[in-house]
Amino acid sequence: MPAPCHDDVERVAESVLYEGYLLWPYRRSALKNRQRWTFGGVYPERFADGTDRAAIETQCLVETDGAARIDVTVRFLQVVERRVARVAGERLAFVDEIVVGDERHLAWDEAVERTVHASVADGETAETPIVVDGDTATEWVAHGTGAIVRSWRSLRGTVDVEAEPLRQGISRVAVRIANTTTSDAASRDAALRETLVSTHAILRVAGGAFVSLMDPPPSLAADAAACRNVGLWPVLAGREGDRHAMLASPVILYDWPRIAPESPGDLFDATEIDQLLVLSVLALTEDEQREMRASDPRAGAILDRCARLTDAERARLHGAIRSFRALGDP
């Protein structure tokens, strides 16, 4: 399961990472879940066609006294093939599903989180490799009569970071993420197992402050417009007014995005209304809920979280009134 988020930046980044991962009704049989992994894909080069890219890039500005340090965290999902099998003597017989009593497991795809860290000082460049070796893991289920076999492919890539001084007090930070995996996949769908999915970057600066690309000061408007962003869009992140973190996301956001405090947890669709999704989950039949739980462990976690909500917690989802400062307002 995803690691807990430690601050406002990571909470939003976590939501971006799993945006569209699995949509209501959170079941394998749902038509809308037949086409997954649609955000932020960085594909093996032989499958890059202009829409599906083998490299993505983000650039932003930082105000600095020349001694700033920029730390970059790149995160993405890797598709994991999940097969289920019955134990047949000394071998495994792979099937579409296993059912033993109330325990049910379906063959489908999951995902595992991958993280790469890089750091540069003002005026420096750095190249950090992405190295994931392929492997297989077996989990015994159904009282030892069955197994879940998870396997993932090898991935190779690079994260290039540069902090380039433009003039006194202003530097441009560039982050380029490339997939260099040598793929033998027969199709684009097969190549998804060798793709960096939902790729995004969190940039943090010490000894400086990032500049909004959405609302830069007039003196930096031309420099902001010249920043190159391909497949990623950087916005200021964290507490409103703080300029020490930038989230470069495949989903276009506003500066200082945040999760509504009423939200009980991620539902993999940040554009949807939490109350509607929670009530829809609770309205599923028992058979539909069993399929939801069997489809993916994260779907099971959503089901459990919705079931645990108290009346007061559900009432908080009914609505809230907030005031927001318009861009440019003091």
C-alpha positions in Angstrom: 0.0 0.0 0.0 1.2 3.6 -0.5 3.4 5.0 2.2 1.7 7.7 4.4 2.2 11.3 3.2 4.2 13.6 5.5 3.2 17.1 4.3 0.8 19.0 2.1 3.1 18.6 -0.9 3.2 14.9 -0.6 -0.5 14.5 0.0 -1.3 16.3 -3.3 1.5 14.4 -5.1 0.1 11.1 -3.8 -3.3 12.0 -5.2 -1.7 12.8 -8.6 0.3 9.6 -8.5 -2.9 7.5 -8.3 -5.2 9.7 -10.3 -7.2 7.4 -12.6 -5.5 4.3 -11.1 -8.9 2.6 -10.7 -12.3 4.3 -11.1 -15.7 3.7 -9.6 -17.2 1.1 -9.4 -13.6 -0.1 -8.7 -14.1 -3.5 -10.3 -12.2 -5.4 -13.0 -15.4 -5.9 -15.0 -16.2 -2.2 -15.3 -15.8 -0.9 -18.8 -14.1 2.3 -17.6 -11.3 0.1 -16.0 -10.4 -1.7 -19.2 -8.1 1.1 -20.2 -5.8 2.1 -17.4 -2.5 3.9 -16.9 -3.5 6.9 -18.9 -1.6 9.7 -17.1 2.0 10.7 -17.2 3.4 7.7 -19.1 7.1 7.7 -20.2 7.4 4.9 -22.7 10.3 2.9 -24.1 11.7 4.9 -27.0 10.4 2.5 -29.8 6.8 3.2 -28.7 7.2 7.0 -28.5 5.0 8.6 -31.2 4.6 12.2 -30.3 1.7 11.6 -28.0 3.3 8.8 -26.0 6.7 10.2 -25.0 10.0 8.5 -24.2 11.1 11.6 -22.2 9.3 14.4 -20.3 10.8 17.7 -19.0 10.0 20.5 -16.7 11.6 23.9 -16.2 11.0 26.5 -13.6 12.7 29.6 -12.1 14.2 30.0 -8.7 15.3 33.2 -7.0 18.7 32.5 -5.4 21.7 34.2 -3.9 24.0 31.8 -5.8 24.1 29.2 -3.0 20.8 27.5 -3.4 20.4 23.7 -3.4 17.6 22.0 -5.2 16.5 18.5 -4.2 14.3 16.6 -6.7 12.2 13.5 -6.0 10.8 11.7 -9.1 8.1 9.2 -8.5 6.2 6.9 -10.8 4.2 3.7 -10.9 5.4 0.5 -12.5 2.8 -1.9 -13.7 2.9 -5.3 -12.0 1.3 -8.3 -13.6 -0.8 -10.2 -11.0 -1.6 -13.8 -11.9 -3.5 -16.3 -9.7 -3.0 -20.0 -9.6 -4.3 -23.1 -7.9 -1.8 -25.5 -6.3 -1.9 -28.7 -8.4 0.5 -31.2 -6.8 4.0 -29.7 -7.0 3.1 -27.1 -9.7 0.9 -24.0 -10.1 -2.1 -24.1 -12.5 -2.8 -20.5 -13.5 -6.5 -19.6 -13.7 -8.6 -16.4 -14.0 -9.7 -16.4 -10.4 -9.5 -18.3 -7.1 -12.5 -18.7 -4.8 -12.3 -20.4 -1.4 -15.3 -19.6 0.9 -15.5 -15.8 1.1 -11.9 -15.4 -0.1 -11.7 -14.4 -3.8 -8.7 -13.3 -5.9 -8.8 -12.2 -9.6 -6.0 -12.1 -12.1 -5.3 -8.4 -13.0 -2.7 -5.7 -13.0 -1.5 -3.8 -10.0 1.2 -1.1 -9.6 4.2 -0.5 -7.3 5.7 2.9 -6.5 9.2 3.7 -7.6 11.2 6.7 -6.4 14.4 8.4 -7.6 16.2 11.2 -5.8 18.6 13.8 -7.2 20.2 17.0 -5.9 22.2 19.9 -7.4 23.6 23.1 -6.2 23.2 26.3 -8.1 25.2 26.1 -11.3 25.5 22.3 -11.2 24.1 19.4 -13.3 23.5 15.8 -12.3 22.5 12.6 -14.0 20.9 9.9 -11.8 20.1 6.5 -13.3 16.7 4.7 -13.0 17.4 1.0 -12.4 14.7 -1.5 -11.6 15.5 -5.2 -12.1 12.7 -7.5 -13.1 11.6 -10.1 -10.6 8.7 -12.3 -9.4 7.1 -12.6 -5.9 4.7 -15.3 -4.8 2.0 -14.9 -2.1 0.3 -18.0 -0.8 -3.5 -17.6 -0.3 -6.7 -19.6 0.1 -5.3 -21.6 3.1 -2.3 -22.6 0.9 -4.4 -24.0 -1.9 -3.7 -21.1 -4.2 -1.1 -18.4 -4.9 -0.9 -14.8 -6.2 2.2 -14.5 -8.5 3.3 -10.9 -9.1 5.9 -10.1 -11.7 7.5 -6.9 -13.1 9.8 -6.1 -15.9 13.2 -4.4 -15.9 13.2 -0.7 -16.3 16.1 1.7 -17.2 16.1 5.4 -17.5 17.7 8.7 -16.3 16.8 11.7 -14.3 18.8 14.8 -15.5 18.8 17.9 -13.3 20.4 21.2 -14.1 20.4 24.5 -12.2 21.5 27.1 -14.7 22.1 30.8 -13.6 20.4 33.1 -16.0 21.6 36.3 -14.3 22.3 37.7 -10.9 19.7 36.3 -8.5 17.8 34.1 -11.0 18.4 30.5 -12.1 16.4 28.1 -14.2 16.0 24.6 -13.0 15.4 21.8 -15.5 14.5 18.2 -14.8 14.4 15.7 -17.7 13.1 12.2 -17.1 13.8 9.6 -19.8 12.9 5.9 -20.3 15.9 4.1 -21.9 14.5 0.6 -21.5 15.3 -1.7 -24.4 11.9 -3.2 -25.0 11.0 -6.3 -26.9 7.2 -5.8 -26.3 5.0 -6.7 -29.3 2.5 -3.9 -28.7 1.9 -0.6 -26.9 -0.3 -2.4 -24.4 2.5 -4.8 -23.6 5.0 -1.9 -23.4 3.0 -0.5 -20.5 4.9 -3.0 -18.3 8.1 -1.2 -19.3 6.6 2.3 -18.9 7.1 4.9 -16.1 3.4 5.5 -15.3 2.0 8.7 -13.7 5.4 10.2 -13.6 5.8 13.4 -11.6 8.5 15.4 -9.7 8.7 17.2 -6.5 11.3 20.0 -6.4 12.4 21.6 -3.1 14.8 24.4 -2.7 17.0 25.5 0.3 18.6 29.0 0.1 16.1 30.3 -2.5 12.5 30.5 -3.6 10.6 29.2 -6.6 8.8 31.6 -9.0 5.2 31.0 -10.0 4.9 30.2 -13.7 1.2 30.9 -13.6 1.5 34.4 -12.0 5.2 35.5 -12.2 6.2 39.0 -11.3 6.3 41.3 -14.4 10.1 41.4 -14.2 10.3 37.6 -14.7 7.4 37.1 -17.1 9.6 36.7 -20.1 11.8 34.2 -18.3 8.8 32.3 -17.1 7.3 32.1 -20.6 10.6 30.8 -21.9 10.6 27.8 -19.6 10.1 24.5 -21.5 7.6 22.1 -20.1 6.8 18.8 -21.9 4.4 16.3 -20.3 4.7 18.1 -16.9 3.4 21.3 -15.5 5.1 22.9 -12.4 3.1 24.7 -9.8 4.0 26.0 -6.4 3.1 23.5 -3.7 2.7 23.3 0.1 1.1 25.9 2.3 -0.3 28.9 0.4 2.4 31.6 0.1 5.3 29.2 0.7 7.7 29.1 -2.3 10.1 26.4 -1.3 8.4 23.5 -3.1 7.2 22.9 -6.7 5.1 20.0 -7.9 5.6 19.1 -11.6 2.6 17.0 -12.5 1.1 15.5 -15.7 -2.2 16.9 -14.5 -2.5 20.7 -14.8 -3.0 22.2 -11.4 -3.1 25.7 -9.8 -0.5 27.0 -7.5 -0.7 25.6 -4.0 -3.2 22.8 -4.7 -4.6 21.1 -1.7 -6.8 18.2 -0.6 -10.1 19.2 0.9 -9.9 18.7 4.7 -13.2 16.9 4.6 -11.9 14.2 2.2 -11.7 10.8 4.0 -9.0 9.5 1.7 -7.9 9.0 -1.9 -10.6 7.7 -4.2 -8.4 7.8 -7.3 -10.5 10.6 -8.9 -9.6 14.0 -7.5 -12.1 15.7 -9.9 -15.1 13.8 -8.5 -17.2 14.6 -5.5 -16.2 12.5 -2.5 -19.7 12.3 -1.1 -21.0 10.9 -4.3 -18.3 8.3 -4.6 -18.6 7.2 -0.9 -22.3 6.8 -1.2 -22.0 4.9 -4.5 -19.5 2.5 -2.9 -21.8 1.9 0.1 -24.7 1.3 -2.3 -22.9 -1.6 -4.1 -24.4 -5.0 -3.7 -22.6 -7.7 -1.7 -21.5 -9.4 -4.9 -20.2 -6.2 -6.4 -18.3 -5.4 -3.2 -16.7 -8.9 -3.2 -15.6 -8.3 -6.8 -14.3 -4.8 -5.8 -12.2 -6.3 -3.0 -11.0 -9.2 -5.3 -10.0 -6.8 -8.1 -7.3 -4.9 -6.3 -6.0 -4.5 -2.7 -6.3 -0.7 -3.0 -9.9 -1.1 -4.0 -10.4 -3.2 -0.9 -8.9 -0.4 1.2 -11.4 2.1 -0.2 -14.3 -0.2 0.6 -13.1 -0.7 4.2 -12.5 3.1 4.6 -16.0 4.0 3.3 -17.6 1.4 5.6 -15.8 2.8 8.7 -17.0 6.4 8.2 -19.3 7.6 11.0 -22.5 9.6 10.4 -20.6 12.8 11.4 -17.8 12.1 8.9 -20.3 11.4 6.1 -22.1 14.6 7.0 -18.9 16.6 6.6 -18.9 15.5 2.9 -22.2 17.2 2.3 -20.6 20.6 1.5 -18.5 23.5 2.7 -18.3 27.2 1.9 -14.8 28.7 1.5 -13.4 32.0 0.3 -10.5 32.0 -2.2 -8.1 34.8 -3.0 -8.0 35.6 -6.8 -4.7 35.7 -8.5 -3.2 39.1 -8.3 -5.2 40.1 -5.2 -3.2 41.4 -2.2 
